[in-house]
Amino acid sequence: MGLERKMWRGMFAPGKIVQLRQVCFTPGRVFQPGRYLVGELPDIAFEMGLVEEAPPVKGKNAQIQDIEPPPETES
């Protein structure tokens, strides 16, 4: 019999950045693979083992920031 790896949201700090490895479907939304804050993902993503700790970004701050693009100017 194989070993099963149980995961849950509590394994990660609330503000931690994690990597969603594959698409996660919920009744209200589709989550694409990528980097997310722990609180942004549904519990099922953790329970299904789709989430892992994100590696640090080389040469950049590992925090995700919402950066607004500069306003477009009309020429």
mmCIF file of the N, C-alpha and C atoms, coordinates in Angstrom:
data_MODEL
# 
_entry.id   MODEL 
# 
loop_
_atom_site.group_PDB 
_atom_site.id 
_atom_site.type_symbol 
_atom_site.label_atom_id 
_atom_site.label_alt_id 
_atom_site.label_comp_id 
_atom_site.label_asym_id 
_atom_site.label_entity_id 
_atom_site.label_seq_id 
_atom_site.pdbx_PDB_ins_code 
_atom_site.Cartn_x 
_atom_site.Cartn_y 
_atom_site.Cartn_z 
_atom_site.occupancy 
_atom_site.B_iso_or_equiv 
_atom_site.pdbx_formal_charge 
_atom_site.auth_seq_id 
_atom_site.auth_comp_id 
_atom_site.auth_asym_id 
_atom_site.auth_atom_id 
_atom_site.pdbx_PDB_model_num 
ATOM 1   N N  . MET A 1 1  ? 0.848   -1.174 0.000   1.00 0.00 ? 1  MET A N  1 
ATOM 2   C CA . MET A 1 1  ? 0.000   0.000  0.000   1.00 0.00 ? 1  MET A CA 1 
ATOM 3   C C  . MET A 1 1  ? 0.897   1.242  0.000   1.00 0.00 ? 1  MET A C  1 
ATOM 4   N N  . GLY A 1 2  ? 0.547   2.231  -0.816  1.00 0.00 ? 2  GLY A N  1 
ATOM 5   C CA . GLY A 1 2  ? 1.328   3.453  -0.907  1.00 0.00 ? 2  GLY A CA 1 
ATOM 6   C C  . GLY A 1 2  ? 1.035   4.420  0.226   1.00 0.00 ? 2  GLY A C  1 
ATOM 7   N N  . LEU A 1 3  ? 1.942   5.332  0.436   1.00 0.00 ? 3  LEU A N  1 
ATOM 8   C CA . LEU A 1 3  ? 1.744   6.373  1.442   1.00 0.00 ? 3  LEU A CA 1 
ATOM 9   C C  . LEU A 1 3  ? 0.965   7.525  0.838   1.00 0.00 ? 3  LEU A C  1 
ATOM 10  N N  . GLU A 1 4  ? 0.074   8.077  1.612   1.00 0.00 ? 4  GLU A N  1 
ATOM 11  C CA . GLU A 1 4  ? -0.713  9.208  1.150   1.00 0.00 ? 4  GLU A CA 1 
ATOM 12  C C  . GLU A 1 4  ? -0.236  10.459 1.880   1.00 0.00 ? 4  GLU A C  1 
ATOM 13  N N  . ARG A 1 5  ? -0.007  11.503 1.127   1.00 0.00 ? 5  ARG A N  1 
ATOM 14  C CA . ARG A 1 5  ? 0.445   12.768 1.706   1.00 0.00 ? 5  ARG A CA 1 
ATOM 15  C C  . ARG A 1 5  ? -0.762  13.667 1.919   1.00 0.00 ? 5  ARG A C  1 
ATOM 16  N N  . LYS A 1 6  ? -1.129  13.911 3.159   1.00 0.00 ? 6  LYS A N  1 
ATOM 17  C CA . LYS A 1 6  ? -2.273  14.767 3.483   1.00 0.00 ? 6  LYS A CA 1 
ATOM 18  C C  . LYS A 1 6  ? -1.803  16.211 3.589   1.00 0.00 ? 6  LYS A C  1 
ATOM 19  N N  . MET A 1 7  ? -2.540  17.100 2.962   1.00 0.00 ? 7  MET A N  1 
ATOM 20  C CA . MET A 1 7  ? -2.213  18.523 3.030   1.00 0.00 ? 7  MET A CA 1 
ATOM 21  C C  . MET A 1 7  ? -3.456  19.291 3.450   1.00 0.00 ? 7  MET A C  1 
ATOM 22  N N  . TRP A 1 8  ? -3.260  20.449 4.028   1.00 0.00 ? 8  TRP A N  1 
ATOM 23  C CA . TRP A 1 8  ? -4.347  21.344 4.370   1.00 0.00 ? 8  TRP A CA 1 
ATOM 24  C C  . TRP A 1 8  ? -3.801  22.759 4.413   1.00 0.00 ? 8  TRP A C  1 
ATOM 25  N N  . ARG A 1 9  ? -4.712  23.715 4.376   1.00 0.00 ? 9  ARG A N  1 
ATOM 26  C CA . ARG A 1 9  ? -4.352  25.134 4.336   1.00 0.00 ? 9  ARG A CA 1 
ATOM 27  C C  . ARG A 1 9  ? -3.474  25.523 5.523   1.00 0.00 ? 9  ARG A C  1 
ATOM 28  N N  . GLY A 1 10 ? -3.707  24.930 6.689   1.00 0.00 ? 10 GLY A N  1 
ATOM 29  C CA . GLY A 1 10 ? -2.976  25.280 7.905   1.00 0.00 ? 10 GLY A CA 1 
ATOM 30  C C  . GLY A 1 10 ? -1.493  24.959 7.855   1.00 0.00 ? 10 GLY A C  1 
ATOM 31  N N  . MET A 1 11 ? -1.050  24.238 6.833   1.00 0.00 ? 11 MET A N  1 
ATOM 32  C CA . MET A 1 11 ? 0.376   23.935 6.703   1.00 0.00 ? 11 MET A CA 1 
ATOM 33  C C  . MET A 1 11 ? 1.186   25.164 6.311   1.00 0.00 ? 11 MET A C  1 
ATOM 34  N N  . PHE A 1 12 ? 0.511   26.198 5.824   1.00 0.00 ? 12 PHE A N  1 
ATOM 35  C CA . PHE A 1 12 ? 1.179   27.400 5.331   1.00 0.00 ? 12 PHE A CA 1 
ATOM 36  C C  . PHE A 1 12 ? 0.704   28.616 6.108   1.00 0.00 ? 12 PHE A C  1 
ATOM 37  N N  . ALA A 1 13 ? 1.585   29.581 6.313   1.00 0.00 ? 13 ALA A N  1 
ATOM 38  C CA . ALA A 1 13 ? 1.218   30.843 6.958   1.00 0.00 ? 13 ALA A CA 1 
ATOM 39  C C  . ALA A 1 13 ? 0.206   31.572 6.066   1.00 0.00 ? 13 ALA A C  1 
ATOM 40  N N  . PRO A 1 14 ? -0.739  32.327 6.648   1.00 0.00 ? 14 PRO A N  1 
ATOM 41  C CA . PRO A 1 14 ? -1.787  32.986 5.859   1.00 0.00 ? 14 PRO A CA 1 
ATOM 42  C C  . PRO A 1 14 ? -1.271  33.894 4.736   1.00 0.00 ? 14 PRO A C  1 
ATOM 43  N N  . GLY A 1 15 ? -0.162  34.572 4.918   1.00 0.00 ? 15 GLY A N  1 
ATOM 44  C CA . GLY A 1 15 ? 0.363   35.475 3.897   1.00 0.00 ? 15 GLY A CA 1 
ATOM 45  C C  . GLY A 1 15 ? 1.398   34.842 2.977   1.00 0.00 ? 15 GLY A C  1 
ATOM 46  N N  . LYS A 1 16 ? 1.579   33.537 3.080   1.00 0.00 ? 16 LYS A N  1 
ATOM 47  C CA . LYS A 1 16 ? 2.603   32.820 2.315   1.00 0.00 ? 16 LYS A CA 1 
ATOM 48  C C  . LYS A 1 16 ? 2.212   32.713 0.840   1.00 0.00 ? 16 LYS A C  1 
ATOM 49  N N  . ILE A 1 17 ? 3.214   32.784 -0.031  1.00 0.00 ? 17 ILE A N  1 
ATOM 50  C CA . ILE A 1 17 ? 3.006   32.581 -1.463  1.00 0.00 ? 17 ILE A CA 1 
ATOM 51  C C  . ILE A 1 17 ? 3.184   31.100 -1.753  1.00 0.00 ? 17 ILE A C  1 
ATOM 52  N N  . VAL A 1 18 ? 2.203   30.511 -2.455  1.00 0.00 ? 18 VAL A N  1 
ATOM 53  C CA . VAL A 1 18 ? 2.278   29.099 -2.817  1.00 0.00 ? 18 VAL A CA 1 
ATOM 54  C C  . VAL A 1 18 ? 2.118   28.946 -4.317  1.00 0.00 ? 18 VAL A C  1 
ATOM 55  N N  . GLN A 1 19 ? 2.491   27.784 -4.805  1.00 0.00 ? 19 GLN A N  1 
ATOM 56  C CA . GLN A 1 19 ? 2.419   27.478 -6.238  1.00 0.00 ? 19 GLN A CA 1 
ATOM 57  C C  . GLN A 1 19 ? 1.284   26.481 -6.461  1.00 0.00 ? 19 GLN A C  1 
ATOM 58  N N  . LEU A 1 20 ? 0.308   26.855 -7.290  1.00 0.00 ? 20 LEU A N  1 
ATOM 59  C CA . LEU A 1 20 ? -0.734  25.930 -7.719  1.00 0.00 ? 20 LEU A CA 1 
ATOM 60  C C  . LEU A 1 20 ? -0.188  25.232 -8.954  1.00 0.00 ? 20 LEU A C  1 
ATOM 61  N N  . ARG A 1 21 ? -0.040  23.902 -8.886  1.00 0.00 ? 21 ARG A N  1 
ATOM 62  C CA . ARG A 1 21 ? 0.649   23.155 -9.935  1.00 0.00 ? 21 ARG A CA 1 
ATOM 63  C C  . ARG A 1 21 ? -0.222  22.818 -11.135 1.00 0.00 ? 21 ARG A C  1 
ATOM 64  N N  . GLN A 1 22 ? -1.532  22.744 -10.953 1.00 0.00 ? 22 GLN A N  1 
ATOM 65  C CA . GLN A 1 22 ? -2.406  22.447 -12.084 1.00 0.00 ? 22 GLN A CA 1 
ATOM 66  C C  . GLN A 1 22 ? -3.742  23.136 -11.880 1.00 0.00 ? 22 GLN A C  1 
ATOM 67  N N  . VAL A 1 23 ? -4.579  23.146 -12.899 1.00 0.00 ? 23 VAL A N  1 
ATOM 68  C CA . VAL A 1 23 ? -5.872  23.821 -12.853 1.00 0.00 ? 23 VAL A CA 1 
ATOM 69  C C  . VAL A 1 23 ? -6.718  23.232 -11.730 1.00 0.00 ? 23 VAL A C  1 
ATOM 70  N N  . CYS A 1 24 ? -7.417  24.103 -11.006 1.00 0.00 ? 24 CYS A N  1 
ATOM 71  C CA . CYS A 1 24 ? -8.314  23.691 -9.926  1.00 0.00 ? 24 CYS A CA 1 
ATOM 72  C C  . CYS A 1 24 ? -9.700  24.252 -10.238 1.00 0.00 ? 24 CYS A C  1 
ATOM 73  N N  . PHE A 1 25 ? -10.670 23.366 -10.382 1.00 0.00 ? 25 PHE A N  1 
ATOM 74  C CA . PHE A 1 25 ? -12.042 23.764 -10.698 1.00 0.00 ? 25 PHE A CA 1 
ATOM 75  C C  . PHE A 1 25 ? -12.885 23.778 -9.429  1.00 0.00 ? 25 PHE A C  1 
ATOM 76  N N  . THR A 1 26 ? -13.631 24.867 -9.232  1.00 0.00 ? 26 THR A N  1 
ATOM 77  C CA . THR A 1 26 ? -14.609 24.945 -8.155  1.00 0.00 ? 26 THR A CA 1 
ATOM 78  C C  . THR A 1 26 ? -15.934 25.348 -8.798  1.00 0.00 ? 26 THR A C  1 
ATOM 79  N N  . PRO A 1 27 ? -17.054 25.214 -8.095  1.00 0.00 ? 27 PRO A N  1 
ATOM 80  C CA . PRO A 1 27 ? -18.333 25.601 -8.703  1.00 0.00 ? 27 PRO A CA 1 
ATOM 81  C C  . PRO A 1 27 ? -18.390 27.065 -9.153  1.00 0.00 ? 27 PRO A C  1 
ATOM 82  N N  . GLY A 1 28 ? -17.632 27.934 -8.496  1.00 0.00 ? 28 GLY A N  1 
ATOM 83  C CA . GLY A 1 28 ? -17.703 29.350 -8.827  1.00 0.00 ? 28 GLY A CA 1 
ATOM 84  C C  . GLY A 1 28 ? -16.537 29.920 -9.607  1.00 0.00 ? 28 GLY A C  1 
ATOM 85  N N  . ARG A 1 29 ? -15.460 29.141 -9.765  1.00 0.00 ? 29 ARG A N  1 
ATOM 86  C CA . ARG A 1 29 ? -14.265 29.722 -10.372 1.00 0.00 ? 29 ARG A CA 1 
ATOM 87  C C  . ARG A 1 29 ? -13.303 28.630 -10.851 1.00 0.00 ? 29 ARG A C  1 
ATOM 88  N N  . VAL A 1 30 ? -12.490 28.987 -11.819 1.00 0.00 ? 30 VAL A N  1 
ATOM 89  C CA . VAL A 1 30 ? -11.409 28.123 -12.294 1.00 0.00 ? 30 VAL A CA 1 
ATOM 90  C C  . VAL A 1 30 ? -10.104 28.813 -11.929 1.00 0.00 ? 30 VAL A C  1 
ATOM 91  N N  . PHE A 1 31 ? -9.253  28.118 -11.181 1.00 0.00 ? 31 PHE A N  1 
ATOM 92  C CA . PHE A 1 31 ? -7.955  28.657 -10.780 1.00 0.00 ? 31 PHE A CA 1 
ATOM 93  C C  . PHE A 1 31 ? -6.893  28.085 -11.707 1.00 0.00 ? 31 PHE A C  1 
ATOM 94  N N  . GLN A 1 32 ? -6.198  28.954 -12.399 1.00 0.00 ? 32 GLN A N  1 
ATOM 95  C CA . GLN A 1 32 ? -5.134  28.546 -13.312 1.00 0.00 ? 32 GLN A CA 1 
ATOM 96  C C  . GLN A 1 32 ? -3.844  28.305 -12.522 1.00 0.00 ? 32 GLN A C  1 
ATOM 97  N N  . PRO A 1 33 ? -2.952  27.451 -13.025 1.00 0.00 ? 33 PRO A N  1 
ATOM 98  C CA . PRO A 1 33 ? -1.674  27.241 -12.343 1.00 0.00 ? 33 PRO A CA 1 
ATOM 99  C C  . PRO A 1 33 ? -0.904  28.554 -12.207 1.00 0.00 ? 33 PRO A C  1 
ATOM 100 N N  . GLY A 1 34 ? -0.218  28.692 -11.098 1.00 0.00 ? 34 GLY A N  1 
ATOM 101 C CA . GLY A 1 34 ? 0.563   29.905 -10.868 1.00 0.00 ? 34 GLY A CA 1 
ATOM 102 C C  . GLY A 1 34 ? 0.773   30.145 -9.391  1.00 0.00 ? 34 GLY A C  1 
ATOM 103 N N  . ARG A 1 35 ? 1.229   31.349 -9.069  1.00 0.00 ? 35 ARG A N  1 
ATOM 104 C CA . ARG A 1 35 ? 1.526   31.730 -7.695  1.00 0.00 ? 35 ARG A CA 1 
ATOM 105 C C  . ARG A 1 35 ? 0.333   32.465 -7.093  1.00 0.00 ? 35 ARG A C  1 
ATOM 106 N N  . TYR A 1 36 ? -0.030  32.075 -5.863  1.00 0.00 ? 36 TYR A N  1 
ATOM 107 C CA . TYR A 1 36 ? -1.162  32.668 -5.158  1.00 0.00 ? 36 TYR A CA 1 
ATOM 108 C C  . TYR A 1 36 ? -0.808  32.837 -3.684  1.00 0.00 ? 36 TYR A C  1 
ATOM 109 N N  . LEU A 1 37 ? -1.500  33.765 -3.033  1.00 0.00 ? 37 LEU A N  1 
ATOM 110 C CA . LEU A 1 37 ? -1.447  33.837 -1.586  1.00 0.00 ? 37 LEU A CA 1 
ATOM 111 C C  . LEU A 1 37 ? -2.282  32.675 -1.055  1.00 0.00 ? 37 LEU A C  1 
ATOM 112 N N  . VAL A 1 38 ? -1.917  32.130 0.074   1.00 0.00 ? 38 VAL A N  1 
ATOM 113 C CA . VAL A 1 38 ? -2.621  30.980 0.640   1.00 0.00 ? 38 VAL A CA 1 
ATOM 114 C C  . VAL A 1 38 ? -4.122  31.249 0.749   1.00 0.00 ? 38 VAL A C  1 
ATOM 115 N N  . GLY A 1 39 ? -4.507  32.430 1.186   1.00 0.00 ? 39 GLY A N  1 
ATOM 116 C CA . GLY A 1 39 ? -5.920  32.754 1.383   1.00 0.00 ? 39 GLY A CA 1 
ATOM 117 C C  . GLY A 1 39 ? -6.726  32.883 0.101   1.00 0.00 ? 39 GLY A C  1 
ATOM 118 N N  . GLU A 1 40 ? -6.077  32.967 -1.053  1.00 0.00 ? 40 GLU A N  1 
ATOM 119 C CA . GLU A 1 40 ? -6.786  33.119 -2.324  1.00 0.00 ? 40 GLU A CA 1 
ATOM 120 C C  . GLU A 1 40 ? -7.281  31.794 -2.900  1.00 0.00 ? 40 GLU A C  1 
ATOM 121 N N  . LEU A 1 41 ? -6.713  30.686 -2.447  1.00 0.00 ? 41 LEU A N  1 
ATOM 122 C CA . LEU A 1 41 ? -7.060  29.384 -3.011  1.00 0.00 ? 41 LEU A CA 1 
ATOM 123 C C  . LEU A 1 41 ? -8.103  28.677 -2.155  1.00 0.00 ? 41 LEU A C  1 
ATOM 124 N N  . PRO A 1 42 ? -8.938  27.859 -2.782  1.00 0.00 ? 42 PRO A N  1 
ATOM 125 C CA . PRO A 1 42 ? -9.950  27.111 -2.015  1.00 0.00 ? 42 PRO A CA 1 
ATOM 126 C C  . PRO A 1 42 ? -9.311  25.947 -1.256  1.00 0.00 ? 42 PRO A C  1 
ATOM 127 N N  . ASP A 1 43 ? -9.979  25.500 -0.209  1.00 0.00 ? 43 ASP A N  1 
ATOM 128 C CA . ASP A 1 43 ? -9.478  24.379 0.594   1.00 0.00 ? 43 ASP A CA 1 
ATOM 129 C C  . ASP A 1 43 ? -9.240  23.129 -0.245  1.00 0.00 ? 43 ASP A C  1 
ATOM 130 N N  . ILE A 1 44 ? -10.098 22.893 -1.227  1.00 0.00 ? 44 ILE A N  1 
ATOM 131 C CA . ILE A 1 44 ? -9.990  21.677 -2.030  1.00 0.00 ? 44 ILE A CA 1 
ATOM 132 C C  . ILE A 1 44 ? -8.654  21.587 -2.769  1.00 0.00 ? 44 ILE A C  1 
ATOM 133 N N  . ALA A 1 45 ? -8.072  22.730 -3.141  1.00 0.00 ? 45 ALA A N  1 
ATOM 134 C CA . ALA A 1 45 ? -6.773  22.730 -3.819  1.00 0.00 ? 45 ALA A CA 1 
ATOM 135 C C  . ALA A 1 45 ? -5.692  22.159 -2.907  1.00 0.00 ? 45 ALA A C  1 
ATOM 136 N N  . PHE A 1 46 ? -5.780  22.470 -1.612  1.00 0.00 ? 46 PHE A N  1 
ATOM 137 C CA . PHE A 1 46 ? -4.809  21.946 -0.649  1.00 0.00 ? 46 PHE A CA 1 
ATOM 138 C C  . PHE A 1 46 ? -5.071  20.470 -0.391  1.00 0.00 ? 46 PHE A C  1 
ATOM 139 N N  . GLU A 1 47 ? -6.358  20.115 -0.204  1.00 0.00 ? 47 GLU A N  1 
ATOM 140 C CA . GLU A 1 47 ? -6.727  18.732 0.099   1.00 0.00 ? 47 GLU A CA 1 
ATOM 141 C C  . GLU A 1 47 ? -6.376  17.776 -1.043  1.00 0.00 ? 47 GLU A C  1 
ATOM 142 N N  . MET A 1 48 ? -6.457  18.254 -2.271  1.00 0.00 ? 48 MET A N  1 
ATOM 143 C CA . MET A 1 48 ? -6.137  17.413 -3.426  1.00 0.00 ? 48 MET A CA 1 
ATOM 144 C C  . MET A 1 48 ? -4.635  17.347 -3.704  1.00 0.00 ? 48 MET A C  1 
ATOM 145 N N  . GLY A 1 49 ? -3.844  18.124 -2.955  1.00 0.00 ? 49 GLY A N  1 
ATOM 146 C CA . GLY A 1 49 ? -2.390  18.101 -3.132  1.00 0.00 ? 49 GLY A CA 1 
ATOM 147 C C  . GLY A 1 49 ? -1.919  18.873 -4.352  1.00 0.00 ? 49 GLY A C  1 
ATOM 148 N N  . LEU A 1 50 ? -2.694  19.876 -4.779  1.00 0.00 ? 50 LEU A N  1 
ATOM 149 C CA . LEU A 1 50 ? -2.334  20.661 -5.952  1.00 0.00 ? 50 LEU A CA 1 
ATOM 150 C C  . LEU A 1 50 ? -1.416  21.828 -5.625  1.00 0.00 ? 50 LEU A C  1 
ATOM 151 N N  . VAL A 1 51 ? -1.157  22.054 -4.340  1.00 0.00 ? 51 VAL A N  1 
ATOM 152 C CA . VAL A 1 51 ? -0.422  23.235 -3.885  1.00 0.00 ? 51 VAL A CA 1 
ATOM 153 C C  . VAL A 1 51 ? 0.905   22.811 -3.264  1.00 0.00 ? 51 VAL A C  1 
ATOM 154 N N  . GLU A 1 52 ? 1.935   23.585 -3.552  1.00 0.00 ? 52 GLU A N  1 
ATOM 155 C CA . GLU A 1 52 ? 3.230   23.375 -2.900  1.00 0.00 ? 52 GLU A CA 1 
ATOM 156 C C  . GLU A 1 52 ? 3.845   24.738 -2.606  1.00 0.00 ? 52 GLU A C  1 
ATOM 157 N N  . GLU A 1 53 ? 4.831   24.744 -1.731  1.00 0.00 ? 53 GLU A N  1 
ATOM 158 C CA . GLU A 1 53 ? 5.500   25.995 -1.389  1.00 0.00 ? 53 GLU A CA 1 
ATOM 159 C C  . GLU A 1 53 ? 6.204   26.537 -2.622  1.00 0.00 ? 53 GLU A C  1 
ATOM 160 N N  . ALA A 1 54 ? 6.005   27.815 -2.891  1.00 0.00 ? 54 ALA A N  1 
ATOM 161 C CA . ALA A 1 54 ? 6.612   28.436 -4.075  1.00 0.00 ? 54 ALA A CA 1 
ATOM 162 C C  . ALA A 1 54 ? 8.085   28.715 -3.813  1.00 0.00 ? 54 ALA A C  1 
ATOM 163 N N  . PRO A 1 55 ? 8.938   28.402 -4.774  1.00 0.00 ? 55 PRO A N  1 
ATOM 164 C CA . PRO A 1 55 ? 10.353  28.729 -4.607  1.00 0.00 ? 55 PRO A CA 1 
ATOM 165 C C  . PRO A 1 55 ? 10.539  30.242 -4.678  1.00 0.00 ? 55 PRO A C  1 
ATOM 166 N N  . PRO A 1 56 ? 11.537  30.776 -4.001  1.00 0.00 ? 56 PRO A N  1 
ATOM 167 C CA . PRO A 1 56 ? 11.773  32.226 -4.072  1.00 0.00 ? 56 PRO A CA 1 
ATOM 168 C C  . PRO A 1 56 ? 12.150  32.634 -5.495  1.00 0.00 ? 56 PRO A C  1 
ATOM 169 N N  . VAL A 1 57 ? 11.791  33.853 -5.841  1.00 0.00 ? 57 VAL A N  1 
ATOM 170 C CA . VAL A 1 57 ? 12.098  34.389 -7.163  1.00 0.00 ? 57 VAL A CA 1 
ATOM 171 C C  . VAL A 1 57 ? 13.501  34.961 -7.122  1.00 0.00 ? 57 VAL A C  1 
ATOM 172 N N  . LYS A 1 58 ? 14.352  34.514 -8.028  1.00 0.00 ? 58 LYS A N  1 
ATOM 173 C CA . LYS A 1 58 ? 15.740  34.974 -8.046  1.00 0.00 ? 58 LYS A CA 1 
ATOM 174 C C  . LYS A 1 58 ? 15.817  36.458 -8.385  1.00 0.00 ? 58 LYS A C  1 
ATOM 175 N N  . GLY A 1 59 ? 16.509  37.199 -7.545  1.00 0.00 ? 59 GLY A N  1 
ATOM 176 C CA . GLY A 1 59 ? 16.765  38.603 -7.828  1.00 0.00 ? 59 GLY A CA 1 
ATOM 177 C C  . GLY A 1 59 ? 15.579  39.525 -7.645  1.00 0.00 ? 59 GLY A C  1 
ATOM 178 N N  . LYS A 1 60 ? 14.479  38.996 -7.152  1.00 0.00 ? 60 LYS A N  1 
ATOM 179 C CA . LYS A 1 60 ? 13.291  39.827 -6.945  1.00 0.00 ? 60 LYS A CA 1 
ATOM 180 C C  . LYS A 1 60 ? 12.721  39.530 -5.578  1.00 0.00 ? 60 LYS A C  1 
ATOM 181 N N  . ASN A 1 61 ? 11.875  40.433 -5.104  1.00 0.00 ? 61 ASN A N  1 
ATOM 182 C CA . ASN A 1 61 ? 11.156  40.210 -3.869  1.00 0.00 ? 61 ASN A CA 1 
ATOM 183 C C  . ASN A 1 61 ? 10.149  39.096 -4.114  1.00 0.00 ? 61 ASN A C  1 
ATOM 184 N N  . ALA A 1 62 ? 10.057  38.125 -3.247  1.00 0.00 ? 62 ALA A N  1 
ATOM 185 C CA . ALA A 1 62 ? 9.180   36.972 -3.444  1.00 0.00 ? 62 ALA A CA 1 
ATOM 186 C C  . ALA A 1 62 ? 7.708   37.292 -3.172  1.00 0.00 ? 62 ALA A C  1 
ATOM 187 N N  . GLN A 1 63 ? 7.408   38.500 -2.734  1.00 0.00 ? 63 GLN A N  1 
ATOM 188 C CA . GLN A 1 63 ? 6.021   38.863 -2.459  1.00 0.00 ? 63 GLN A CA 1 
ATOM 189 C C  . GLN A 1 63 ? 5.307   39.279 -3.739  1.00 0.00 ? 63 GLN A C  1 
ATOM 190 N N  . ILE A 1 64 ? 4.051   38.880 -3.863  1.00 0.00 ? 64 ILE A N  1 
ATOM 191 C CA . ILE A 1 64 ? 3.223   39.308 -4.997  1.00 0.00 ? 64 ILE A CA 1 
ATOM 192 C C  . ILE A 1 64 ? 2.621   40.658 -4.632  1.00 0.00 ? 64 ILE A C  1 
ATOM 193 N N  . GLN A 1 65 ? 2.752   41.602 -5.521  1.00 0.00 ? 65 GLN A N  1 
ATOM 194 C CA . GLN A 1 65 ? 2.204   42.923 -5.276  1.00 0.00 ? 65 GLN A CA 1 
ATOM 195 C C  . GLN A 1 65 ? 1.278   43.285 -6.423  1.00 0.00 ? 65 GLN A C  1 
ATOM 196 N N  . ASP A 1 66 ? 0.157   43.928 -6.075  1.00 0.00 ? 66 ASP A N  1 
ATOM 197 C CA . ASP A 1 66 ? -0.744  44.414 -7.110  1.00 0.00 ? 66 ASP A CA 1 
ATOM 198 C C  . ASP A 1 66 ? -0.220  45.756 -7.583  1.00 0.00 ? 66 ASP A C  1 
ATOM 199 N N  . ILE A 1 67 ? 0.363   45.735 -8.754  1.00 0.00 ? 67 ILE A N  1 
ATOM 200 C CA . ILE A 1 67 ? 0.928   46.947 -9.326  1.00 0.00 ? 67 ILE A CA 1 
ATOM 201 C C  . ILE A 1 67 ? 0.031   47.386 -10.466 1.00 0.00 ? 67 ILE A C  1 
ATOM 202 N N  . GLU A 1 68 ? -0.499  48.587 -10.320 1.00 0.00 ? 68 GLU A N  1 
ATOM 203 C CA . GLU A 1 68 ? -1.367  49.101 -11.377 1.00 0.00 ? 68 GLU A CA 1 
ATOM 204 C C  . GLU A 1 68 ? -0.501  49.602 -12.540 1.00 0.00 ? 68 GLU A C  1 
ATOM 205 N N  . PRO A 1 69 ? -0.898  49.276 -13.764 1.00 0.00 ? 69 PRO A N  1 
ATOM 206 C CA . PRO A 1 69 ? -0.139  49.794 -14.906 1.00 0.00 ? 69 PRO A CA 1 
ATOM 207 C C  . PRO A 1 69 ? -0.321  51.300 -15.004 1.00 0.00 ? 69 PRO A C  1 
ATOM 208 N N  . PRO A 1 70 ? 0.651   51.995 -15.573 1.00 0.00 ? 70 PRO A N  1 
ATOM 209 C CA . PRO A 1 70 ? 0.514   53.438 -15.701 1.00 0.00 ? 70 PRO A CA 1 
ATOM 210 C C  . PRO A 1 70 ? -0.690  53.769 -16.581 1.00 0.00 ? 70 PRO A C  1 
ATOM 211 N N  . PRO A 1 71 ? -1.362  54.883 -16.291 1.00 0.00 ? 71 PRO A N  1 
ATOM 212 C CA . PRO A 1 71 ? -2.533  55.221 -17.102 1.00 0.00 ? 71 PRO A CA 1 
ATOM 213 C C  . PRO A 1 71 ? -2.119  55.500 -18.545 1.00 0.00 ? 71 PRO A C  1 
ATOM 214 N N  . GLU A 1 72 ? -2.986  55.047 -19.455 1.00 0.00 ? 72 GLU A N  1 
ATOM 215 C CA . GLU A 1 72 ? -2.687  55.253 -20.863 1.00 0.00 ? 72 GLU A CA 1 
ATOM 216 C C  . GLU A 1 72 ? -2.933  56.712 -21.237 1.00 0.00 ? 72 GLU A C  1 
ATOM 217 N N  . THR A 1 73 ? -2.033  57.248 -22.014 1.00 0.00 ? 73 THR A N  1 
ATOM 218 C CA . THR A 1 73 ? -2.190  58.630 -22.469 1.00 0.00 ? 73 THR A CA 1 
ATOM 219 C C  . THR A 1 73 ? -2.629  58.643 -23.906 1.00 0.00 ? 73 THR A C  1 
ATOM 220 N N  . GLU A 1 74 ? -3.520  59.543 -24.202 1.00 0.00 ? 74 GLU A N  1 
ATOM 221 C CA . GLU A 1 74 ? -3.988  59.652 -25.594 1.00 0.00 ? 74 GLU A CA 1 
ATOM 222 C C  . GLU A 1 74 ? -3.049  60.546 -26.377 1.00 0.00 ? 74 GLU A C  1 
ATOM 223 N N  . SER A 1 75 ? -2.653  60.108 -27.551 1.00 0.00 ? 75 SER A N  1 
ATOM 224 C CA . SER A 1 75 ? -1.710  60.897 -28.371 1.00 0.00 ? 75 SER A CA 1 
ATOM 225 C C  . SER A 1 75 ? -2.428  61.521 -29.528 1.00 0.00 ? 75 SER A C  1 
# 
